[in-house]
């Protein structure tokens, strides 16, 4: 620790001030002088000992100590919580609320993605703008002009830029993945970011994992591959169409005899079924690709965000969310405007009834020429079937507005709660919350859609993946915590400083 203390005549006294005590370690007092007893130095005392020259706290002044204490509070919050005891009521409520919101968000996203008039770019824009503008409003209400100045800090905008970009990419890819894989499947497979997090943490901060934890991660990756392989084979067994135009025409041509025997209506049903199957197959492939993007981007964003939240824990969470979403709000606005312009300039797709009309009015109904005449309309029918089997009425109804409002509230609450968990708890707690939310999401989906929507093999693979995640979290929690990156302020320091100016050599008689 630092050294300070009173000085004798012509000499410098060095007295350790650790634990608030002062003791004279200088040369023995002259006979007749009073011996100084240890005196406790209060922090509120004024004078030389509490001025900027005071070095009794590792060479740092009282003002610097206050700033360092505020910054170190977030980094040491987990250790302090462990010393104080178990989690309180507020933390239990935080965990429960996060589990419920994390379980409901994918279900609402899946339902909204299959609703007419819904645009994922609009929802992402609404989410990021809620964080950005909400942080400004709360900052002004909380601290007035000083709160606004605390929000608008360019250095913090730049600091949160990588995390903001990563989460913006993840938000856009989430809707694609949920549409192609389903809510429970996507949310389960998205936990592969736990393995990516382990690799990133090993490279980022040198955090080591136990052998059991690495084996659990390997089991998790293998289970994901098995699940994707099973889903792909199940999709191929359900239909033999891949969605390409050539194979779609082959399917139409192969059923021309059925068109001759059963009429145009039966042939049109075959075309519609082939188009719907092709769209489902394309959605599944797109969902897998989007899942990979979500895993990589969200893993990096979580690591970087946790680092920034705890490095500047003296700022309120709404200010940090405002700073993090500054880039995301601007990027979402640009993407939404570009998407709206492209949608306005795109020609209307031919409805599936166009195929039936072309085949019905054709003079030759079962020839190859008839099939070729409907080829261009068949491709448009495949694209239109993507929306025809997902959406119903496109009118804006009060129920539609309520659904979009519920989704907006859920995803905004999910972001706020996730930030609170990363700031107040740690990544282990976040992993346990995600696992619990997966189970709750699957249970809710089965309860809503019925037991016939549950596949025994898929549920078994999900259970194995959940066990892998739980094994990893438990192995990581039970492993000894090794502190590898202590701050300078947390390390013992010994500094010898002279408070009386330059030293003078004793006079030699």
C-alpha positions as CSV (number, residue, x, y, z in Angstrom):
1,X,0.0,0.0,0.0
2,X,1.0,3.6,0.0
3,X,3.1,5.3,2.7
4,X,2.6,8.5,4.5
5,X,3.0,10.0,7.9
6,X,4.4,12.8,10.0
7,X,8.1,13.7,9.7
8,X,10.7,14.2,12.3
9,X,13.3,16.9,12.4
10,X,15.4,16.7,9.2
11,X,14.2,13.2,8.3
12,X,11.4,11.7,6.4
13,X,9.0,9.4,8.2
14,X,7.5,6.5,6.4
15,X,4.3,5.2,7.9
16,X,2.1,2.5,6.4
17,X,-1.5,3.6,6.0
18,X,-3.1,0.3,5.2
19,X,-6.5,-0.3,6.9
20,X,-6.7,3.4,7.8
21,X,-3.9,3.2,10.4
22,X,-0.8,5.4,10.8
23,X,2.3,4.4,12.7
24,X,5.5,6.2,13.1
25,X,8.4,4.1,11.7
26,X,11.0,6.9,11.8
27,X,14.0,7.0,14.1
28,X,13.3,6.7,17.9
29,X,11.9,9.8,19.5
30,X,14.2,12.0,21.6
31,X,13.9,11.5,25.3
32,X,11.0,13.4,26.8
33,X,9.0,13.5,23.7
34,X,5.5,11.9,23.5
35,X,5.2,8.6,21.7
36,X,2.6,8.7,19.0
37,X,0.0,6.0,19.2
38,X,-1.7,4.6,16.2
39,X,-4.4,7.0,15.0
40,X,-7.3,6.2,12.8
41,X,-7.5,8.6,9.9
42,X,-11.1,9.3,8.8
43,X,-11.9,9.6,5.1
44,X,-13.7,12.9,5.8
45,X,-10.8,14.6,7.3
46,X,-9.5,17.6,5.5
47,X,-5.9,18.8,5.3
48,X,-2.7,17.6,3.8
49,X,-3.4,13.9,4.3
50,X,-6.5,14.2,2.0
51,X,-5.1,16.5,-0.6
52,X,-3.8,15.5,-4.0
53,X,-0.4,15.0,-2.4
54,X,-1.7,12.3,-0.2
55,X,-0.3,8.9,-1.2
56,X,-1.9,6.8,1.5
57,X,-4.1,4.9,-1.0
58,X,-1.6,3.6,-3.5
59,X,-0.5,6.9,-4.8
60,X,-4.0,8.0,-5.9
61,X,-6.1,11.0,-4.7
62,X,-9.5,10.8,-3.1
63,X,-11.2,11.9,-6.3
64,X,-9.5,9.3,-8.4
65,X,-10.3,6.6,-5.9
66,X,-14.0,7.5,-6.1
67,X,-13.9,7.1,-9.9
68,X,-12.0,3.8,-9.8
69,X,-14.5,2.5,-7.2
70,X,-17.4,3.3,-9.5
71,X,-15.8,1.6,-12.4
72,X,-14.7,-1.5,-10.4
73,X,-18.1,-2.0,-8.9
74,X,-19.5,-3.7,-11.9
75,X,-16.5,-5.9,-12.5
76,X,-16.5,-7.1,-8.9
77,X,-20.3,-7.4,-8.6
78,X,-20.4,-11.2,-8.8
79,X,-17.8,-11.6,-6.0
80,X,-19.5,-9.1,-3.8
81,X,-22.9,-10.8,-4.4
82,X,-21.3,-14.1,-3.4
83,X,-20.0,-12.6,-0.1
84,X,-23.3,-11.1,0.7
85,X,-25.2,-14.3,0.3
86,X,-27.8,-15.8,-2.0
87,X,-29.7,-13.9,-4.6
88,X,-32.3,-11.5,-3.4
89,X,-35.9,-11.1,-4.4
90,X,-35.0,-8.6,-7.1
91,X,-32.6,-11.0,-8.8
92,X,-35.1,-13.8,-8.6
93,X,-37.7,-11.6,-10.2
94,X,-35.2,-10.6,-12.9
95,X,-34.4,-14.2,-13.7
96,X,-38.1,-15.2,-13.9
97,X,-39.0,-12.3,-16.1
98,X,-36.1,-13.0,-18.4
99,X,-37.1,-16.7,-18.8
100,X,-40.7,-15.8,-19.6
101,X,-39.9,-13.1,-22.1
102,X,-37.1,-15.2,-23.8
103,X,-39.6,-18.0,-24.2
104,X,-42.4,-15.9,-25.6
105,X,-40.3,-13.8,-28.0
106,X,-39.6,-16.6,-30.6
107,X,-43.3,-17.7,-30.6
108,X,-44.5,-14.2,-31.3
109,X,-41.8,-13.7,-33.9
110,X,-42.9,-16.8,-35.7
111,X,-46.5,-15.9,-35.7
112,X,-45.8,-12.3,-36.8
113,X,-43.6,-13.5,-39.7
114,X,-46.5,-15.5,-41.1
115,X,-48.9,-12.6,-40.8
116,X,-49.8,-10.4,-43.8
117,X,-48.4,-6.9,-43.8
118,X,-45.6,-7.7,-41.4
119,X,-42.1,-6.5,-42.3
120,X,-39.1,-7.6,-40.2
121,X,-37.2,-4.5,-41.1
122,X,-40.0,-2.4,-39.6
123,X,-39.8,-4.3,-36.3
124,X,-36.0,-4.1,-36.1
125,X,-36.3,-0.4,-36.7
126,X,-38.9,0.0,-34.0
127,X,-36.7,-2.0,-31.6
128,X,-33.5,0.0,-32.1
129,X,-35.3,3.3,-32.1
130,X,-37.0,2.4,-28.8
131,X,-33.6,1.9,-27.2
132,X,-32.1,5.0,-28.8
133,X,-34.9,7.5,-28.2
134,X,-35.9,5.9,-25.0
135,X,-32.5,6.3,-23.6
136,X,-32.5,10.0,-24.4
137,X,-35.9,10.5,-22.8
138,X,-35.0,8.7,-19.7
139,X,-31.6,10.3,-19.5
140,X,-33.2,13.8,-19.7
141,X,-35.8,12.8,-17.1
142,X,-33.2,11.3,-14.8
143,X,-30.5,13.9,-14.9
144,X,-31.8,16.8,-17.0
145,X,-29.2,18.5,-19.2
146,X,-26.4,16.6,-17.5
147,X,-28.2,13.3,-18.2
148,X,-28.5,14.2,-21.9
149,X,-24.8,15.1,-22.0
150,X,-24.0,11.8,-20.4
151,X,-26.0,10.0,-23.1
152,X,-24.5,11.9,-26.0
153,X,-20.8,10.9,-25.7
154,X,-19.1,10.1,-29.1
155,X,-16.4,8.0,-27.4
156,X,-19.0,5.7,-25.9
157,X,-20.8,5.5,-29.3
158,X,-17.6,4.2,-30.9
159,X,-17.0,1.8,-28.0
160,X,-20.4,0.2,-28.4
161,X,-20.2,0.2,-32.2
162,X,-19.0,-3.5,-32.7
163,X,-21.7,-4.9,-30.4
164,X,-24.4,-2.7,-32.0
165,X,-23.4,-3.9,-35.5
166,X,-23.3,-7.6,-34.4
167,X,-26.8,-7.4,-32.8
168,X,-28.3,-5.6,-35.8
169,X,-27.2,-8.4,-38.1
170,X,-28.5,-10.9,-35.6
171,X,-31.9,-9.2,-35.4
172,X,-32.4,-9.3,-39.2
173,X,-31.3,-12.9,-39.5
174,X,-33.5,-14.1,-36.6
175,X,-36.7,-13.6,-38.5
176,X,-35.4,-15.6,-41.5
177,X,-34.2,-18.4,-39.2
178,X,-37.5,-18.5,-37.2
179,X,-39.6,-18.7,-40.4
180,X,-37.5,-21.6,-41.8
181,X,-36.8,-23.6,-38.7
182,X,-39.7,-22.8,-36.3
183,X,-39.6,-21.0,-32.9
184,X,-38.5,-23.9,-30.7
185,X,-36.1,-25.4,-33.2
186,X,-34.4,-22.1,-33.8
187,X,-34.2,-21.1,-30.2
188,X,-32.7,-24.5,-29.3
189,X,-30.1,-24.4,-32.1
190,X,-29.2,-20.8,-31.4
191,X,-27.7,-22.0,-28.1
192,X,-24.8,-23.3,-30.2
193,X,-23.4,-19.9,-29.5
194,X,-22.4,-21.3,-26.1
195,X,-19.7,-23.3,-27.9
196,X,-18.7,-20.3,-30.0
197,X,-18.7,-18.2,-26.8
198,X,-16.3,-20.7,-25.2
199,X,-13.9,-20.4,-28.2
200,X,-14.2,-16.6,-28.2
201,X,-13.5,-16.4,-24.5
202,X,-10.5,-18.6,-24.8
203,X,-9.1,-16.3,-27.5
204,X,-10.3,-13.0,-26.0
205,X,-9.4,-13.3,-22.4
206,X,-7.7,-16.7,-22.0
207,X,-10.5,-18.3,-20.0
208,X,-9.9,-22.0,-19.8
209,X,-12.6,-24.7,-19.8
210,X,-12.5,-28.1,-18.1
211,X,-12.4,-31.3,-20.1
212,X,-16.1,-32.0,-19.2
213,X,-17.1,-28.6,-20.5
214,X,-15.4,-29.2,-23.9
215,X,-16.9,-32.7,-24.2
216,X,-20.3,-31.2,-23.5
217,X,-19.7,-28.6,-26.3
218,X,-18.7,-31.4,-28.7
219,X,-21.9,-33.3,-27.8
220,X,-23.9,-30.2,-28.4
221,X,-22.4,-29.7,-31.9
222,X,-23.0,-33.3,-32.8
223,X,-26.6,-33.1,-31.6
224,X,-27.2,-30.1,-33.7
225,X,-25.8,-31.8,-36.8
226,X,-28.0,-34.8,-36.2
227,X,-31.1,-32.6,-35.7
228,X,-30.5,-30.7,-38.9
229,X,-29.9,-33.9,-40.8
230,X,-33.1,-35.5,-39.5
231,X,-35.1,-32.4,-40.3
232,X,-33.7,-32.3,-43.9
233,X,-34.5,-36.0,-44.5
234,X,-38.0,-35.6,-43.1
235,X,-38.5,-32.7,-45.5
236,X,-37.3,-34.8,-48.4
237,X,-39.5,-37.7,-47.4
238,X,-42.5,-35.5,-47.3
239,X,-42.0,-34.3,-50.9
240,X,-39.7,-35.0,-53.8
241,X,-39.4,-31.4,-55.0
242,X,-36.4,-29.1,-54.5
243,X,-37.8,-25.8,-55.5
244,X,-35.8,-25.3,-58.7
245,X,-37.7,-24.3,-61.8
246,X,-36.5,-27.3,-63.9
247,X,-37.6,-29.8,-61.3
248,X,-40.9,-28.0,-60.8
249,X,-41.6,-28.3,-64.5
250,X,-40.6,-32.0,-64.4
251,X,-43.2,-32.5,-61.7
252,X,-45.8,-30.7,-63.8
253,X,-44.9,-32.7,-66.9
254,X,-45.0,-36.0,-65.0
255,X,-48.5,-35.3,-63.9
256,X,-49.9,-34.4,-67.3
257,X,-51.6,-37.8,-67.6
258,X,-53.4,-37.1,-64.3
259,X,-54.5,-33.8,-65.8
260,X,-55.9,-35.6,-68.8
261,X,-57.8,-38.1,-66.6
262,X,-58.9,-36.0,-63.7
263,X,-59.1,-32.6,-65.3
264,X,-57.5,-29.3,-64.9
265,X,-58.4,-28.9,-61.2
266,X,-56.4,-31.9,-60.1
267,X,-53.4,-30.9,-62.2
268,X,-53.5,-27.4,-60.7
269,X,-53.6,-28.9,-57.2
270,X,-50.5,-30.8,-58.0
271,X,-48.8,-27.7,-59.2
272,X,-49.8,-25.8,-56.0
273,X,-48.6,-28.6,-53.8
274,X,-45.2,-28.8,-55.6
275,X,-44.8,-25.0,-55.3
276,X,-45.7,-25.0,-51.6
277,X,-43.2,-27.9,-51.0
278,X,-40.5,-26.0,-52.9
279,X,-41.1,-22.9,-50.8
280,X,-40.9,-24.9,-47.6
281,X,-37.6,-26.5,-48.7
282,X,-36.2,-23.1,-49.6
283,X,-37.3,-21.6,-46.3
284,X,-35.5,-24.5,-44.4
285,X,-32.2,-24.0,-46.2
286,X,-32.4,-20.2,-45.7
287,X,-33.2,-20.8,-42.0
288,X,-30.1,-22.9,-41.6
289,X,-27.9,-20.3,-43.2
290,X,-29.5,-17.5,-41.1
291,X,-29.0,-19.6,-38.0
292,X,-25.2,-19.8,-38.6
293,X,-25.2,-16.0,-38.9
294,X,-27.2,-15.5,-35.8
295,X,-24.9,-17.8,-33.8
296,X,-21.7,-16.1,-34.8
297,X,-22.9,-12.5,-34.6
298,X,-24.8,-12.9,-31.3
299,X,-21.8,-14.7,-29.6
300,X,-19.5,-11.9,-30.5
301,X,-22.0,-9.3,-29.5
302,X,-22.6,-10.9,-26.1
303,X,-18.9,-11.0,-25.2
304,X,-18.3,-7.5,-26.3
305,X,-21.4,-6.1,-24.7
306,X,-20.7,-7.8,-21.4
307,X,-17.2,-6.3,-21.4
308,X,-18.5,-2.8,-22.1
309,X,-21.4,-3.0,-19.6
310,X,-19.1,-4.0,-16.8
311,X,-16.3,-1.7,-17.8
312,X,-18.6,1.4,-17.5
313,X,-21.0,0.1,-14.9
314,X,-21.3,3.5,-13.3
315,X,-23.7,4.5,-16.1
316,X,-27.4,3.5,-15.9
317,X,-28.5,0.7,-18.2
318,X,-30.8,2.9,-20.3
319,X,-27.9,5.2,-21.1
320,X,-25.7,2.2,-22.1
321,X,-28.6,0.8,-24.3
322,X,-28.9,4.2,-26.0
323,X,-25.2,4.3,-26.7
324,X,-25.1,0.7,-28.0
325,X,-28.1,1.2,-30.4
326,X,-26.9,4.5,-31.9
327,X,-25.4,2.6,-34.9
328,X,-28.2,0.1,-35.0
329,X,-30.8,2.8,-35.2
330,X,-29.1,4.5,-38.2
331,X,-28.5,1.2,-40.0
332,X,-32.0,0.0,-39.4
333,X,-33.5,3.2,-40.8
334,X,-31.4,3.0,-44.0
335,X,-32.2,-0.7,-44.5
336,X,-35.9,-0.2,-43.9
337,X,-36.0,2.7,-46.4
338,X,-34.2,0.6,-49.0
339,X,-36.5,-2.3,-48.4
340,X,-39.6,-0.2,-48.7
341,X,-38.3,1.3,-52.0
342,X,-37.6,-2.2,-53.4
343,X,-41.0,-3.5,-52.4
344,X,-42.7,-0.6,-54.0
345,X,-40.9,-1.1,-57.3
346,X,-41.4,-4.8,-57.5
347,X,-44.1,-6.1,-59.8
348,X,-47.0,-7.9,-58.4
349,X,-46.6,-11.7,-58.4
350,X,-49.1,-13.9,-60.2
351,X,-51.5,-15.6,-57.9
352,X,-51.8,-19.4,-58.0
353,X,-55.1,-19.1,-59.8
354,X,-53.3,-17.8,-62.8
355,X,-51.8,-21.2,-63.5
356,X,-55.3,-22.8,-63.4
357,X,-56.6,-20.1,-65.7
358,X,-53.9,-20.6,-68.3
359,X,-54.3,-24.4,-68.3
360,X,-58.1,-24.2,-68.4
361,X,-58.1,-21.8,-71.4
362,X,-55.4,-23.8,-73.3
363,X,-56.7,-25.7,-76.4
364,X,-54.5,-28.7,-75.7
365,X,-54.6,-29.6,-72.0
366,X,-52.3,-32.6,-71.7
367,X,-49.5,-31.9,-74.1
368,X,-46.0,-30.8,-73.4
369,X,-46.8,-27.5,-75.2
370,X,-49.5,-26.9,-72.7
371,X,-47.1,-27.4,-69.8
372,X,-44.6,-25.1,-71.4
373,X,-47.2,-22.4,-71.7
374,X,-47.8,-22.5,-68.0
375,X,-44.1,-22.6,-67.1
376,X,-43.7,-18.9,-66.5
377,X,-46.8,-18.7,-64.4
378,X,-45.6,-21.7,-62.4
379,X,-42.5,-20.0,-61.3
380,X,-44.6,-17.0,-60.2
381,X,-47.0,-19.4,-58.4
382,X,-44.1,-20.8,-56.4
383,X,-43.1,-17.4,-55.2
384,X,-46.7,-16.4,-54.5
385,X,-47.3,-19.7,-52.6
386,X,-44.7,-18.5,-50.1
387,X,-47.2,-16.0,-48.9
388,X,-50.4,-17.7,-49.8
389,X,-49.9,-20.6,-47.4
390,X,-48.6,-18.3,-44.6
391,X,-50.9,-15.4,-44.5
392,X,-54.6,-14.8,-44.7
393,X,-56.4,-11.5,-44.8
394,X,-54.1,-8.5,-45.4
395,X,-56.3,-5.9,-43.9
396,X,-55.1,-4.1,-40.8
397,X,-57.3,-5.1,-37.9
398,X,-57.3,-4.3,-34.2
399,X,-56.0,-7.8,-33.5
400,X,-53.1,-7.3,-35.9
401,X,-52.2,-4.1,-34.2
402,X,-52.4,-5.8,-30.8
403,X,-50.2,-8.6,-32.1
404,X,-47.5,-6.2,-33.4
405,X,-47.6,-4.2,-30.2
406,X,-47.2,-7.3,-28.1
407,X,-44.2,-8.4,-30.2
408,X,-42.6,-5.0,-29.9
409,X,-43.0,-4.9,-26.2
410,X,-41.6,-8.4,-25.8
411,X,-38.5,-7.9,-27.9
412,X,-37.7,-4.5,-26.2
413,X,-38.2,-6.1,-22.8
414,X,-36.0,-9.0,-23.8
415,X,-33.1,-6.6,-24.7
416,X,-33.5,-4.7,-21.5
417,X,-33.6,-7.8,-19.3
418,X,-30.7,-9.4,-21.2
419,X,-28.6,-6.3,-20.5
420,X,-29.6,-6.4,-16.9
421,X,-28.6,-10.1,-16.6
422,X,-25.2,-9.5,-18.2
423,X,-24.6,-6.4,-16.0
424,X,-25.9,-7.7,-12.7
425,X,-25.1,-11.4,-13.0
426,X,-22.8,-13.2,-15.4
427,X,-22.7,-15.3,-18.5
428,X,-23.3,-18.5,-16.5
429,X,-26.6,-17.2,-15.3
430,X,-27.5,-16.1,-18.8
431,X,-26.8,-19.7,-20.0
432,X,-29.1,-21.2,-17.4
433,X,-31.8,-18.7,-18.3
434,X,-31.6,-19.6,-22.0
435,X,-31.9,-23.3,-21.2
436,X,-34.9,-22.8,-19.1
437,X,-36.5,-20.6,-21.7
438,X,-36.0,-23.3,-24.4
439,X,-37.9,-25.8,-22.3
440,X,-40.7,-23.3,-21.6
441,X,-40.9,-22.4,-25.3
442,X,-41.3,-26.0,-26.4
443,X,-43.9,-26.7,-23.7
444,X,-45.9,-23.6,-24.7
445,X,-45.7,-24.5,-28.4
446,X,-46.9,-28.0,-27.8
447,X,-49.7,-26.7,-25.6
448,X,-50.9,-24.3,-28.2
449,X,-50.6,-26.5,-31.3
450,X,-51.4,-29.8,-29.7
451,X,-49.5,-33.0,-29.1
452,X,-49.8,-34.0,-32.8
453,X,-47.3,-31.2,-33.6
454,X,-44.6,-32.9,-31.5
455,X,-42.3,-35.4,-33.1
456,X,-40.8,-38.0,-30.7
457,X,-37.4,-38.2,-32.5
458,X,-37.1,-34.4,-32.6
459,X,-38.0,-34.1,-28.9
460,X,-35.5,-36.8,-28.0
461,X,-32.7,-34.9,-29.9
462,X,-33.8,-31.7,-28.2
463,X,-33.5,-33.4,-24.8
464,X,-30.0,-34.5,-25.6
465,X,-29.1,-31.0,-26.7
466,X,-30.5,-29.6,-23.5
467,X,-28.5,-32.1,-21.4
468,X,-25.4,-31.0,-23.3
469,X,-26.0,-27.4,-22.5
470,X,-26.8,-28.1,-18.8
471,X,-23.6,-30.2,-18.6
472,X,-21.5,-27.4,-20.0
473,X,-23.0,-24.8,-17.7
474,X,-22.6,-27.0,-14.6
475,X,-19.0,-27.9,-15.5
476,X,-18.1,-24.3,-16.0
477,X,-19.8,-23.3,-12.7
478,X,-18.0,-26.0,-10.7
479,X,-14.6,-25.3,-12.2
480,X,-12.3,-23.2,-10.0
481,X,-12.4,-19.5,-11.0
482,X,-8.9,-18.3,-11.9
483,X,-8.4,-14.6,-11.9
484,X,-6.1,-13.8,-14.8
485,X,-6.7,-10.1,-15.4
486,X,-6.7,-8.1,-12.2
487,X,-6.9,-4.4,-12.5
488,X,-4.1,-2.2,-11.4
489,X,-6.3,-0.8,-8.6
490,X,-6.9,-4.3,-7.3
491,X,-3.3,-5.3,-6.9
492,X,-1.2,-4.5,-3.8
493,X,1.0,-1.5,-4.3
494,X,3.9,-0.1,-2.4
495,X,4.9,3.4,-3.3
496,X,7.4,5.5,-1.3
497,X,6.7,9.2,-1.6
498,X,8.2,12.2,0.2
499,X,5.6,14.6,1.3
500,X,8.1,17.3,2.4
501,X,9.8,17.9,-0.9
502,X,13.3,16.9,-1.9
503,X,15.5,15.0,0.5
504,X,18.4,16.7,2.1
505,X,21.6,14.9,3.1
506,X,22.3,15.2,6.8
507,X,25.0,17.6,7.7
508,X,28.3,16.0,8.7
509,X,29.9,17.7,11.6
